[in-house]
Amino acid sequence: MFDVNIVGNDLGKNYFVTRPAAFSKFSDSIADDALDLAKALVASLTYGMTISSYYRGRIQMVSALMNKLIAGEV
């Protein structure tokens, strides 16, 4: 079994596959909603780094973006 996250926009849909166990080792079933959100974030970041065009806003400095998100500055 695999989890599929879909990132879509007016240009189409892109599918990102994760194993259900990829995140579950960090928590129990109570945190399933948070893990689903984490998977959606990973799919969105992957889209931004690998598929999104430079002119649309390709993510090039993911570590800087993550630092800002963690610090609550974005």
VEXSENU-446728 format. One record per residue (C-alpha): x, y, z. Coordinates in steps of 0.5 Angstrom, whole numbers, padded with zeros to 4 digits, always signed. Layout:
BEGIN
XYZ...
This chain:
BEGIN
+0000+0000+0000+0002+0007-0001+0000+0014+0000-0001+0019-0006-0001+0026-0005-0004+0030-0011-0001+0037-0012-0005+0041-0018-0006+0047-0021-0009+0050-0028-0003+0047-0031-0005+0040-0029-0004+0035-0023+0002+0032-0020+0002+0025-0016+0007+0024-0010+0008+0017-0007+0010+0016+0000+0010+0009+0004+0005+0010+0010+0010+0008+0014+0015+0013+0012+0012+0018+0018+0008+0013+0022+0014+0011+0026+0014+0018+0029+0007+0018+0033+0001+0014+0034-0006+0014+0030-0008+0020+0034-0003+0024+0030-0006+0022+0023-0008+0028+0021-0002+0032+0023+0002+0027+0019-0003+0028+0013-0001+0035+0013+0006+0033+0014+0006+0029+0007+0002+0035+0004+0008+0039+0006+0013+0035+0003+0009+0034-0003+0008+0041-0004+0016+0042-0003+0018+0037-0008+0013+0040-0013+0016+0047-0012+0023+0044-0012+0023+0039-0018+0017+0041-0023+0015+0048-0022+0018+0053-0027+0023+0058-0025+0018+0064-0027+0013+0061-0023+0017+0061-0017+0022+0054-0017+0024+0053-0010+0032+0054-0010+0034+0055-0003+0029+0050+0001+0034+0050+0007+0032+0058+0008+0025+0057+0007+0025+0051+0012+0028+0056+0017+0023+0062+0016+0017+0057+0017+0020+0054+0023+0022+0061+0026+0015+0063+0024+0017+0069+0020+0013+0067+0013
